[in-house]
Amino acid sequence: MATTMRDEPVPVAVQVWGPGALFTRPELKVERVSYPVMTPSAAVGVLEAIFWKPEMRWRVKRIEVLRPIEQFTQRRNETTELASLADAVSGRRRLDTVAHRVQRNAVCLRDVAYRIHAQIDLAEHADKPVTAYRDQFRRRVAKGRCFTQPYLGTREFSAYFGEPDDQQPIKRDEDFGLMLHSVDHGSDPVSFTWFDARLRGGVLKVPDRGIPGRPRIDTEPDSVGGSEG
């Protein structure tokens, strides 16, 4: 999706927080293990939950970590099978049964807060300037409005959001290695891109494009539910 010639980059920001988060590492499937900080794909999910139009695309530029990175472990119920669309619509088949349920450990993040900085890219057919989309987003944030409830990696960890304040990022430098940049669910099989994630002064800078590749997957089959990244 190309940026239209009339639209210079217009930055937007939003603050998000919650009691917990799970930004799942896709290469670890036996147990859910969170990245130490929010991933760009999870940030896009939050932004799209607040505001999205077919002619626009969110591009995350940086993520500020506002609270210390703390982990905790919990056991989560997950299902091992998916129902067909016909069964789901008719209600003939339920998956919340003991036969299809497994418990798995998850390494999650406790008491998180982030400030997401992003830009809006518009398609050529967009009929409004990018500032109009930015202003719509800001109004929705100010009023606490969203299309769907945003969440922090998985749906069980709902995200609160609001206008950005002047809180300083944590004072921490760390190299996280390869981190998930984006997921293309429209490809077959699903494709991933990655980037070299480095936290500097509590700020994670995000490149415009990730490096294509597939993660090394654990040999145990994945379960369904909770891997929204």
Buried (B, 14 or more C-beta within 10 A) or exposed (E): EEBBEEBEEBEBBBBBBBEBBBBBBBBBBBBBBBBBBBBBBBBBBBBBBBBBBEBBBBBBBBBBBBBEBEEEEEEBEBBBEEBEEEEEEEEEEEBEEEEBBEEBEBBBBBBBBBBBBBBBBBBEEBEBBBEBBBBBBBEBBEEEEBEEEBBBBBBBBEBEBEEBEEEEBBEBEBEBEBBBBBBEEEEEEEBBBBBEBBBEEBBBBBBEEBEEEEBEEEEEEEBEBBBBB
